Amino acid sequence: MKLWNKSQEKLFFIKSRSFASPEQLFYKTDDGRYLAYWPKRYRGRKSTLQARNSLIGNFTEKWVADLFTSLIGDELCVVQQARIPSLGITSSSPADIVVATEDKKILKASQVKLICEVKMSLVWNWEYKPGLDNVFEAGDYRSHQGKPSFTRSDSVLKAIGKCIDVRVSNFESVKIPIIVIGNAPLSNGFSKKADYLKHSGLIQGFWSLNPFPLNHGNTRKTTPKKGFIRFDNTDELKIHLNNLFSSDLNFFSGMESPRNLGKLIEIANQEETYENKGLKFLNLLKRS
């Protein structure tokens, strides 16, 4: 499979047209055009689309699941809409995508290797022409008024909130990587936040799976501490996935005085190896 591109967006409209009307998929301008987004300089009457959000959400989650399935080994499974009760991930707010050791909808935390929150959307503008019964690209995201994927602040904040809620729900989450997946550049206002969230261990990254979101020009490849990464091919994505699966990660947090931290470090330092010292310190920190 290839990473996200215009062909995937056109395929979304082709598949959706079999069960959804143009009015459910497109905005209709005053001059009768059917467009995925309001053009940048459009000043006519506007309406609100509700049905399309869930449709594109289902389509992109299935696309990510298929992509990850093609990249991971046979010993792991990709599960959509998974529930992990011990982490507070229930049927009311399931995980979009989970990579696990078992192909089950209800999972134990020990079976989970990766949790993904998917925040993908339509990036380009599209026009539906009824006479031809087909859709045509009408410009990249600079040409319309929409805020796709990571360029939408409320979408990013919602993803951050859900990831942090999982991370602090239970000590069983400390070894599970959490990533947010999108298909547009991260806005400048969130770049430092993405790096901080990765550095602190709360979220392991914001990953864009769209190599060329603009028709002309380039976009940010990564932030300084790699809190955001734009993947340019599936080989690059596979390497980063394998690194997450093979790394023995441990999230830790706390608020202790320097004196108490010094005591914990002194106790942990009595262990013989660096690994045992680290594990001892983490266990002491949990109990403090």
C-alpha positions in Angstrom: 0.0 0.0 0.0 1.0 3.6 -0.6 0.7 6.4 2.0 -2.2 8.9 1.9 -2.7 10.8 -1.4 -5.3 12.3 -3.6 -6.3 8.9 -4.9 -7.4 7.9 -1.5 -9.6 10.9 -1.1 -11.2 10.4 -4.5 -11.8 6.8 -3.7 -13.6 7.9 -0.5 -16.1 9.9 -2.6 -16.5 7.1 -5.2 -17.3 4.6 -2.5 -19.5 6.9 -0.5 -21.6 7.9 -3.5 -23.1 4.4 -3.5 -25.0 5.1 -0.3 -24.8 8.9 0.3 -26.3 11.8 -1.6 -24.2 14.7 -2.9 -25.9 16.9 -0.3 -24.5 14.6 2.4 -20.9 14.7 1.0 -20.6 18.2 -0.5 -21.4 21.8 0.3 -23.6 23.5 -2.4 -22.5 27.0 -3.3 -24.9 29.8 -4.4 -23.9 29.2 -8.0 -24.8 25.5 -7.8 -21.3 23.9 -7.4 -20.8 20.9 -5.1 -17.6 21.3 -3.2 -15.9 19.4 -0.4 -14.9 22.7 1.3 -16.0 26.3 0.9 -13.4 28.0 -1.3 -11.1 30.5 0.3 -12.8 33.6 -1.1 -16.4 32.3 -1.0 -18.8 34.8 0.7 -22.1 33.3 -0.2 -24.6 31.4 2.0 -23.2 28.5 4.0 -24.6 25.3 5.4 -23.1 22.7 7.8 -22.4 19.0 6.9 -22.8 16.5 9.7 -23.0 13.1 8.0 -19.6 13.3 6.3 -17.5 13.5 9.4 -18.4 10.0 10.5 -18.1 8.7 7.0 -14.5 10.0 6.5 -13.7 8.9 10.1 -14.7 5.3 9.3 -12.9 5.4 6.0 -9.6 6.7 7.3 -9.6 4.3 10.3 -10.1 1.3 8.0 -7.3 2.7 5.7 -4.9 3.0 8.6 -5.8 -0.5 9.8 -5.1 -2.0 6.4 -1.8 -0.1 6.0 -0.5 -1.2 9.4 -1.6 -4.8 8.7 0.5 -4.7 5.6 3.6 -3.5 7.5 3.6 -5.5 10.8 4.6 -9.1 11.3 2.3 -12.1 11.5 2.7 -12.3 15.3 0.8 -9.0 15.8 -2.8 -8.0 14.9 -4.4 -4.7 14.1 -7.8 -4.1 15.9 -10.2 -1.3 15.1 -12.5 0.1 17.8 -10.8 -1.9 20.6 -11.7 -1.8 24.2 -9.2 -2.0 27.0 -11.2 -1.8 30.2 -8.3 -1.6 32.6 -7.1 1.6 30.8 -10.6 3.2 30.8 -11.0 2.5 27.1 -14.6 1.2 26.9 -17.4 0.9 24.4 -18.3 4.6 24.9 -14.9 5.7 23.8 -13.0 2.9 22.1 -9.4 3.1 20.8 -9.4 3.9 17.0 -6.6 1.5 16.2 -4.7 -0.9 18.5 -1.8 -3.2 17.6 -2.0 -6.2 19.9 -0.9 -9.8 20.3 -4.5 -11.0 20.1 -7.2 -10.3 17.5 -9.9 -9.5 19.9 -12.1 -6.4 20.5 -11.7 -6.6 24.3 -8.1 -6.6 25.3 -5.9 -6.7 28.4 -3.3 -4.0 28.7 -0.6 -6.7 28.6 -1.7 -7.7 25.1 -1.5 -4.2 23.7 1.7 -3.1 21.8 0.5 0.3 20.4 -2.6 2.6 20.7 -3.4 5.0 17.9 -5.8 7.9 17.8 -6.7 8.7 14.2 -7.3 12.3 13.3 -7.4 12.2 9.5 -9.7 14.1 7.2 -10.1 15.3 3.6 -7.0 17.5 2.8 -7.7 18.6 -0.7 -10.8 20.4 -2.0 -13.0 18.3 -4.4 -15.8 19.2 -6.8 -18.6 16.9 -7.7 -20.1 17.4 -11.2 -23.5 15.8 -11.5 -23.5 15.8 -15.2 -20.4 13.6 -15.3 -21.2 11.8 -12.0 -17.5 12.2 -11.0 -15.3 14.2 -8.6 -12.4 16.4 -9.5 -9.7 17.9 -7.4 -10.2 21.7 -6.8 -7.1 22.7 -4.9 -5.0 21.8 -1.9 -5.8 22.9 1.7 -4.4 26.4 1.0 -7.3 27.0 -1.4 -10.2 26.4 0.9 -11.6 27.4 4.3 -11.4 24.0 5.9 -9.0 23.0 8.6 -8.0 19.4 7.9 -6.5 17.0 10.4 -3.6 18.4 12.4 -4.3 22.0 11.2 -7.5 22.0 13.3 -6.7 23.0 16.9 -9.8 21.5 18.5 -9.2 18.2 16.9 -5.6 18.1 18.1 -6.6 19.1 21.6 -9.3 16.4 21.7 -6.6 13.8 20.7 -4.2 15.1 23.3 -6.9 14.9 26.0 -7.8 11.3 25.1 -4.2 10.2 25.0 -3.4 11.7 28.4 -6.5 10.2 29.9 -5.3 6.8 28.8 -1.8 7.4 30.0 -2.8 8.4 33.5 -5.6 5.9 33.9 -3.6 3.0 35.3 0.0 1.9 35.9 -0.6 -0.8 33.2 -0.4 1.9 30.5 3.2 2.9 31.3 4.7 0.5 28.7 2.3 1.1 25.9 3.3 3.7 23.2 0.5 6.1 22.1 0.6 8.0 18.8 -1.8 10.3 17.0 -2.1 9.8 13.3 -3.1 12.5 10.8 -2.6 13.5 7.2 -1.8 17.2 7.3 1.0 19.3 8.8 0.9 20.1 12.4 0.1 23.8 13.0 3.0 26.0 14.2 1.2 26.6 17.5 1.3 22.9 18.4 4.9 22.1 17.3 6.5 22.9 20.7 3.6 21.1 22.5 4.2 18.0 20.4 7.9 17.9 21.3 7.1 18.4 25.0 4.5 15.6 25.0 7.0 13.3 23.3 9.9 14.3 25.6 7.7 13.8 28.7 6.5 10.4 27.5 2.8 11.2 27.5 2.5 10.7 23.7 5.1 9.1 21.4 4.4 11.3 18.5 2.1 13.0 16.0 2.5 11.1 12.7 1.4 12.5 9.4 1.0 9.8 6.7 0.6 12.2 3.9 4.0 12.9 2.1 2.7 15.6 -0.2 -0.2 17.5 1.2 0.5 20.5 -1.0 0.2 20.6 -4.8 3.3 23.0 -4.9 5.9 23.5 -2.2 6.9 21.5 0.8 5.8 21.2 4.4 7.5 20.5 7.7 9.2 17.1 7.8 9.7 17.0 11.6 9.9 19.1 14.7 13.3 19.4 16.6 12.6 16.6 19.0 10.5 14.5 16.6 7.2 15.0 18.4 5.8 15.5 14.9 7.0 13.4 11.9 5.8 13.5 8.3 6.4 10.1 6.7 7.5 10.1 3.0 7.2 6.3 2.3 6.0 3.1 3.9 9.6 1.9 4.5 10.2 4.9 6.8 6.9 4.2 8.6 7.7 0.6 9.1 11.1 1.4 10.7 9.4 3.7 13.2 6.7 1.1 14.0 9.3 -1.6 14.6 11.3 0.8 16.9 8.2 1.3 19.0 7.5 -2.5 19.2 11.1 -3.4 20.1 11.7 -0.6 22.6 11.3 -1.3 26.3 9.5 1.9 27.1 8.4 3.0 30.6 6.4 6.1 31.2 7.0 7.7 34.6 5.9 10.9 36.2 5.7 12.4 39.7 6.2 15.5 41.8 8.8 14.9 44.5 11.2 17.1 46.4 14.9 16.8 45.5 15.5 15.2 48.9 13.0 12.4 48.3 14.3 11.9 44.8 17.8 11.6 46.1 16.7 8.9 48.5 15.1 6.9 45.7 18.1 7.3 43.5 20.4 6.1 46.4 18.3 3.0 46.9 18.1 2.2 43.2 21.9 2.7 42.8 22.5 -0.3 45.0 21.4 -2.6 42.1 24.1 -4.1 40.0 23.2 -3.3 36.4 21.9 -0.1 34.8 18.7 -1.9 33.8 18.0 -3.1 37.3 18.8 0.4 38.7 16.3 1.9 36.3 13.6 -0.7 37.1 14.2 -0.3 40.8 13.9 3.5 40.6 10.6 3.3 38.6 9.1 0.9 41.1 10.1 3.1 44.0 8.7 6.1 42.2 5.3 4.3 41.7 5.1 3.6 45.4 6.2 7.0 46.6 
